[in-house]
Amino acid sequence: MRIGAMEAGGTKFVCGIGNEDGIVEDRISFPTGKPEGTLAKAISYFQDHAVEAIGIGSFGPIDLKLDSPTYGYVTSTPKHGWSQINVLGKMKSHMDIPYGWDTDVNAAALGEATWGAAKGLNSCAYYTVGTGLGIGLYTEGRLVHGLVHPEGGHVPVKRHPEDGFGGTCPYHGDCLEGLAAGPALEARWGLKGDLLPADHPAWEIEAYYIAQSITGLILTNSPEKIILGGGVMQQAQLYPLIRAEVRRNLNGYVLADEIVHDIENYIVPPILGTQSGLCGALALGIRAWQDSQS
């Protein structure tokens, strides 16, 4: 079986070819430019490899409702030129095969649940902290959808007492993404995150905001594993800061062994590394192919 996988990010597209065992056999990446040219590159790649189905994990917001006239669209995104773009329709007009379609962070959560850090569990949450900040939810063996889909990066957060930064989100200013995504780090401190030293006060503030979100998610969704990915989370010093802050926030209220005694194995990096999203898109494609056969 040859399955196509597409991680459609706001900064770059990653396309790959894999099999039902989750092995990605070939991949390419290219910058996210204007929709017509970017999608044309992806379509050409998949046509050259004669895939049997394609899974797509896309930046959003996107429309996931099968009965909606804009199912398969990127909707109200701040990404210039991509608002109300029919991504799935464009792909289908060139390749009439089964498609899986979900958010990039939901795809990453599925990838980690299928082959990574949450394998064998019924639930997990996947955070990507990079150019944007998103949260994917996998609960009782299914990806979470609803009125739209989780947009956990845009929840309001309580201010760190030493942070007067106004935030970068064009919609909400100082939401979680506006205060903790990569562009917020750079705008607040004048340097990209990977240029800030490990003992810089930026990381305590960063951990404060991410831990607030995780605390809320533990209390509302109770995931069995929390996985933190994305470029900002390449800073290893963040993990102990976040874990300690989560424990402080919970203050002994949630008496799960995973938090009280083993939080190092509860809040973790992705086992699939930078491949979580692409592997998740592959899993979406496999599911779409299987559904088409039943």
C-alpha positions in Angstrom: 0.0 0.0 0.0 1.3 3.5 -0.9 -0.3 6.2 1.1 0.3 9.9 0.7 0.8 12.2 3.7 0.7 16.0 3.7 1.5 18.2 6.7 0.2 21.5 5.5 1.8 24.1 7.7 1.6 27.9 7.7 5.4 28.1 7.1 6.1 25.0 5.0 4.4 22.0 3.5 5.8 18.5 4.1 4.7 15.7 1.8 5.6 12.1 2.1 4.9 8.6 1.0 4.4 5.8 3.5 2.9 2.4 4.2 0.4 0.8 6.6 3.2 0.2 9.2 3.8 3.9 9.6 7.1 3.9 7.7 7.7 7.1 5.7 9.6 6.0 2.7 10.1 9.4 0.9 9.4 13.0 1.8 9.8 16.5 0.4 9.2 20.0 1.9 8.7 23.4 0.4 7.7 26.8 1.7 4.0 27.7 2.0 3.5 30.2 -0.7 0.4 31.2 -2.5 -2.3 28.5 -2.5 -2.4 27.7 -6.2 1.4 27.2 -6.5 1.8 25.4 -3.2 -1.0 22.9 -3.8 0.2 22.3 -7.4 3.6 21.2 -6.0 1.9 18.8 -3.6 -0.4 17.4 -6.3 2.5 16.8 -8.7 4.4 15.0 -6.0 1.6 12.6 -5.2 0.7 12.0 -8.8 4.3 11.0 -9.5 4.1 8.4 -6.7 0.7 6.9 -7.6 -0.7 6.9 -4.1 -3.9 5.0 -3.2 -5.1 7.6 -0.6 -3.9 10.8 1.0 -4.1 12.1 4.6 -3.9 15.8 5.2 -3.1 17.6 8.4 -3.6 21.3 7.8 -3.1 24.6 9.6 -6.4 26.2 10.4 -9.0 26.9 11.3 -10.5 24.4 8.8 -13.9 23.0 8.1 -14.3 19.4 9.3 -18.0 18.9 8.9 -18.8 16.4 6.2 -22.2 18.0 5.4 -20.9 21.6 5.2 -20.6 23.4 1.8 -17.1 24.4 2.9 -15.9 21.0 4.1 -12.2 20.7 3.2 -11.6 24.5 3.3 -9.1 26.5 5.3 -11.5 29.1 6.8 -10.6 32.2 8.9 -6.9 31.8 9.0 -4.6 34.8 9.5 -2.3 33.2 6.9 -2.3 35.8 4.1 -4.0 34.5 0.9 -5.3 31.2 2.4 -8.6 32.3 3.9 -11.6 30.4 2.4 -9.3 28.2 0.2 -10.8 24.8 -0.8 -7.7 22.7 -0.2 -9.5 19.3 -0.3 -11.5 20.2 -3.4 -8.4 21.3 -5.2 -6.7 18.0 -4.4 -9.7 15.9 -5.4 -10.1 17.7 -8.7 -6.7 16.2 -9.7 -6.7 12.9 -7.8 -10.0 11.2 -7.2 -8.9 8.9 -4.3 -9.9 8.6 -0.6 -8.7 11.5 1.6 -8.3 12.0 5.4 -8.6 15.6 6.5 -8.0 17.1 9.9 -6.0 19.8 11.7 -2.2 19.6 11.8 -2.2 19.2 15.6 -4.9 16.6 15.6 -2.9 14.7 13.0 0.2 14.9 15.2 -1.8 13.6 18.2 -3.0 10.7 16.0 0.5 10.0 14.9 1.8 9.8 18.5 -1.2 7.7 19.5 -0.7 5.3 16.7 3.1 4.9 16.7 4.6 7.3 19.3 4.5 8.4 22.9 0.8 7.6 23.4 0.8 4.2 21.7 -1.6 1.9 23.5 -3.4 4.6 25.3 -7.0 5.8 24.8 -6.2 9.5 25.0 -3.6 12.1 24.6 -3.1 15.8 24.0 -0.5 17.1 21.5 0.8 20.7 21.7 2.8 22.3 19.0 4.6 25.4 20.2 6.3 27.1 17.2 5.3 29.7 14.7 1.8 29.2 16.1 0.5 27.3 19.1 -2.1 24.6 18.7 -3.5 21.7 20.6 -4.7 18.4 19.2 -6.9 16.1 21.2 -7.3 12.3 20.9 -9.9 11.0 23.3 -11.4 7.5 23.7 -9.6 6.4 20.5 -11.0 9.3 18.4 -9.8 12.8 17.3 -11.9 15.5 18.9 -14.2 17.6 16.7 -17.3 19.5 17.6 -18.8 22.8 16.7 -15.5 23.2 14.8 -12.3 21.7 16.3 -10.1 22.4 19.3 -8.4 25.9 19.2 -6.6 25.7 22.5 -3.9 28.1 21.4 -6.3 30.9 21.6 -7.6 30.5 25.1 -7.1 33.5 27.5 -4.4 33.0 30.1 -3.6 34.7 33.4 -0.7 37.2 33.1 2.7 36.4 34.5 3.3 39.0 37.2 6.5 40.2 35.5 5.3 40.2 31.9 4.0 43.4 30.4 4.2 42.2 26.7 1.0 43.0 24.7 1.0 39.8 22.7 1.2 39.0 19.0 -2.1 37.3 18.1 -3.9 39.4 15.4 -7.3 38.2 16.8 -6.9 38.2 20.6 -3.6 39.9 21.4 -2.5 38.2 24.6 -4.1 34.7 24.3 -1.9 31.7 24.8 -0.5 31.8 21.3 0.0 35.6 21.4 2.1 35.2 24.6 3.9 31.9 24.1 4.4 31.1 20.4 7.7 31.6 18.7 6.9 35.1 17.3 5.9 36.2 20.8 9.3 35.2 22.2 11.1 37.1 19.5 8.9 40.2 19.7 9.2 40.3 23.5 12.9 39.7 23.8 14.3 40.9 20.5 15.8 37.5 19.7 14.5 34.2 18.3 14.0 31.6 21.0 17.0 29.4 19.9 19.3 32.3 20.5 18.2 32.9 24.1 20.4 31.2 26.7 18.9 28.4 28.8 18.9 30.5 32.0 17.2 33.5 30.4 14.0 34.7 32.2 12.1 34.1 29.0 11.8 30.4 29.8 10.2 30.8 33.2 7.5 33.0 31.6 7.1 30.6 28.7 6.6 27.7 31.1 4.2 29.7 33.2 1.8 30.1 30.2 2.1 26.6 28.8 1.6 25.1 32.2 -1.6 27.1 32.7 -3.0 25.6 29.5 -1.9 22.1 30.5 -3.4 22.5 34.0 -6.7 23.4 32.4 -6.6 20.5 30.0 -5.9 18.0 32.8 -8.9 19.4 34.7 -11.3 19.4 31.8 -10.1 16.6 29.4 -7.9 14.4 31.7 -5.6 13.1 28.9 -3.5 10.0 29.6 -0.4 11.6 28.1 0.6 15.2 27.2 3.1 15.6 24.4 4.8 18.9 23.7 6.2 19.4 20.2 7.2 22.2 17.9 10.3 24.3 17.5 10.0 26.2 20.8 9.9 22.9 22.7 13.4 22.0 21.3 14.5 23.9 24.4 15.0 21.0 26.8 15.1 23.3 29.8 11.4 24.0 29.4 10.2 20.5 30.3 11.2 20.6 34.0 9.9 24.2 34.4 6.6 23.2 32.9 6.2 20.1 34.9 7.0 21.9 38.2 4.5 24.7 37.3 1.8 22.2 36.5 2.3 20.5 39.9 2.1 23.9 41.6 -1.1 24.8 39.8 -2.8 21.5 40.6 -1.6 21.8 44.3 -2.3 18.2 45.1 -5.8 18.2 43.8 -5.4 15.5 41.0 -3.9 12.5 42.8 -3.0 10.5 39.8 0.3 8.6 40.1 1.3 9.8 36.6 1.3 13.4 38.0 2.3 12.9 41.6 5.1 10.3 41.1 5.9 10.1 37.4 5.3 13.4 35.7 8.5 13.1 33.7 6.8 10.3 31.8 3.4 12.1 31.6 4.5 15.5 30.1 6.9 14.4 27.4 8.5 15.2 24.0 7.1 13.4 20.9 8.7 10.0 20.3 8.2 10.7 16.6 10.2 13.9 16.9 9.6 16.3 14.0 7.7 13.5 12.1 4.6 13.5 14.4 2.5 15.6 12.0 3.6 13.7 8.8 3.1 10.3 10.5 -0.3 11.5 11.7 -1.3 12.5 8.2 -0.2 9.1 7.1 -2.5 7.6 9.7 -5.3 9.7 8.4 -4.7 8.5 4.9 -4.6 4.8 6.1 -8.0 5.3 7.9 -9.5 6.9 4.8 -8.3 4.0 2.6 -9.7 1.5 5.1 -13.0 3.3 5.3 -13.2 3.2 1.5 -12.8 -0.6 1.5 -15.6 -1.2 4.0 
